[in-house]
Amino acid sequence: MNKEKDVRICPVCERKVERSEMNFTKDCHGIPFRLVCWECYLKLMEKGYDGEYYDESDEQIEDDY
């Protein structure tokens, strides 16, 4: 049986990687953030989360709330 591989491009290093060799990083609240290769995952998650720290006040989109 010839199974087709699910190959994707890592948004950080732009390498072609099989989906099975990728993982979702998590933001500072544990919410899945982006799908990256394992090498980028380890670098991005060194501080415990991917991206910048934010709280509820950062989530306000409009001024009139």
N, C-alpha and C positions, 0 to 999 in steps of 0.2 A: 504494500500500500504506500503510495507516494503522497505524503501529507504536506500541504503547503505551509511554509513558515510564515508567522505573523511578524514581519520586520517593520520597525518604526524608527523614526529619527529622534534622537535625544534632543530636546529643546535647548540644552545647555552647551554640550560639546558638538552637537550636530552630527554625531556618528550614527550609522545604521546599526541597530541593535535588535535582537529578537525580543519580543514582548516578555518572554519568560525570564529575561535577564534585566528587567526593569522593575522599579518599585515607585509608589507614590510617596513623595515627601509630605510632611505635615507642617501646618503653620503653628504658631505659638499656642493655639487652642486645641491642637490635635486634629484639625480638619484637613483632609487630603488636599494638597495644594497643586502639585504637578507630577507628571510621570516622567522619570529620568532613568538613565542607566545606573548600574550599581556604583560605578566609580564616582559619578557626579552626586549620587545619593549620599555616599559617605562624606564627601566634602561639604555638601549643603547642610547636612544634619549634624555637623560637629558641635554647634551650639545648642542642639536639642530641637531646633525647628528651622524651617526654611522661610526666608523673607524677613520682614521687619516685625517687631513686636507691635501689637495694637490692642486697644481696649474699646469699650462701647462708645466712647466719645469720638473715636476715629471713624466709626461706622455711620455717623450722621452725614447724609448726602445733601439734604437741603437745609438752608438756614432757618426756616420758619417752624422748626420743631422745638 
